[in-house]
Amino acid sequence: MNSTQTKIEPRWLSLKAASDYSNIGVKRLKKLAEEGRVKGFQDPDSGRGDWVFDRLSIDAYRERQDPDKELDRKCIAILNRLK
């Protein structure tokens, strides 16, 4: 890739690409989508029922799993109650 080319990162990923990207198994990803915890669905344009996943929702799901961020949220909540 030369300096004038820009790398494009797709927002919508196939099931396999989403699994590789997130390091989450395909069955688990489908379940997370069905639970509404990540944005994913069967592509209506696919005649085979292929799944697509929103990369940004996967990032947000993983960020919510960060134990340090959860501790930060709890501390902020406690401090807000002291006001």
N, C-alpha and C positions, 0 to 999 in steps of 0.2 A: 504494500500500500504506500503510495507516495504522499507527500505533504498536502496535496490538494484534495485527496480523497478523505471522506469522513466515514468513520465506522458507524453503521446504523444498528442500534440495538432495538429489535422489535419489542413492542409492548405485549403483543399476543403471542403466546407460545403453544406449541403442540404439547400433548400430554407427556411425551418422552422428553422434549426439550425442557418443559416445566419441572419434570422430575429430576433431570440432570442439573438444572439451574439451582433448584431448591434443596437438593439432596433429600427429598421426600419421596417415598414410594408411590407408584401410580395409583394403587388402591386407596392409600391414605389421602392423596391429592383429590381424588374423586369424592371421597367422604367429606373432606374439608369444604369442597365446593357445594355439596349437597346440604351441609350444615350452614352455609353462608359465611364461613370463616375466611375463605378466599373466593375470588371471582373466577368462576370457571363454568363452562357449560358445553353441551354438545353443539357443535357448529351446524346451524341449520342449512348451510350451503354444502355440507359434506354429505354425500350419499351413503357414506359408511358409518355415520354417527361419531366421527372423530371429535375429541374434546379439545377445547382451547382454554388457556388460562391467562389471566392478566398478571403480567410480571410485577406490576406495582403493588397489587394486592398480596402477592406472595412475599414481597419485601416487607410490607406492613405487618403481615402475620408473623414473620420471623423477628421483626423488631419488638413486637409485643411479647415475644418469648424471652427476651433479654432480661435475666434476673437483676442486673444492675439498674435497668430502666424501671423495673417494677419496684425496686427499693426506693428509687427516686420519687416515683409517684406516691408511694405510701408516706414518705417523709413530707412531701409537699402537702398531702392531705392532712397530716397531723398538724403541720404548721398553720395551715389555713383555719383549722378548728381553734387554734390558740388565739387567733385575732379577735 
